[in-house]
Amino acid sequence: MSEIRKPAVASMFYPDEKINLKKMINTFLSNVPDDVTEYFIKKRIDNLFGIISPHAGYVYSGSVAAHAYALLKQKAVDTIILIGPSHYNQFSGYALTHFSAFETPLGEIPVDEKLTAIINERGRNVFEYVDTAHIREHSIEVQLPFLQTTLINNFKIVPILMGEQTISNVTLGADILKDVLSTYDKSYLIVISSDLSHYYSDEAAHKLDDRFLEIVEGMDAQKLMQALSVGETEACGGGPVAVLLELAKKMSRGSIRNLVYNNSGDTSGDYSRVVGYLASAVW
């Protein structure tokens, strides 16, 4: 399939004009405190496995996302595997895409069609091609301009949307991705797209989101899915986050750092109904 997936939320979630978009992202990146990146430099951590980044409008969550993407500045990664929740389409497993590239105001990013096909082949009935799920979805799209701004090479992407967010799907997804990535001979990074609690008061949001951060720091996918199922915490991309935690565990990537948390009230000034945002890094 040679069709290119066009931007769905440019001008709504982020500027649709190249110069303004680059300026906004670079401003976010320049405002990330030095100690965020210095921690990784001092620890000699140059082998990031994955990041967690929010997917709201940039004016609300862009500064948080920048904390994760600052770790990628001037880096080269062959393939970015993006996993986000499906907000508009319902399906049982994971949605891959036949699109040959995803376009943003900063240009086109080719899809790694070969790796996508391998995931589909080894994960039949779990990872299926569902192009319609990707057409309107913003959870992956909003990550792309940050990748285009920070990475210095011509990378490819594998866009994946998660449908039913169950512990069974988390385990199956992690098992299949481990099988594929264990023999993958190129450099890769997992990018997980998720916001946290939605439309609670600032106090209630902090209670829910603090629990999410605590469980993520423990890297316990099963505990996270259990907490999500009983309303102990909330995240629209909780399932994709659990996939990262489970996959990291299976591939012996056992370190994580929550880089920053805030909510929409910190930028809008309205703390009556907020959305929570987190940036984390796994290595």
LINJO-V789749 format. One record per run of one state. SS is the DSSP state (a for helix, b for strand, c for the rest). FROM is the first residue (numbers start at 1). LEN is the number of residues. If there is no record, write none. Layout:
# LINJO-V789749
ss=(SS SS)
from=(FROM FROM)
len=(LEN LEN)
This chain:
# LINJO-V789749
ss=(c b c b c b c a c a c b c a c b c b c b c b c a c b c a c a c b c a c b c b c a c a c a c b c a c b c)
from=(1 4 6 10 11 14 15 18 31 34 43 50 54 58 73 79 86 94 97 101 105 107 112 113 123 127 130 131 136 141 151 156 163 167 182 188 194 198 201 202 218 221 230 238 251 256 264 265 269 274 283)
len=(3 2 4 1 3 1 3 13 3 9 7 4 4 15 6 7 8 3 4 4 2 5 1 10 4 3 1 5 5 10 5 7 4 15 6 6 4 3 1 16 3 9 8 13 5 8 1 4 5 9 1)
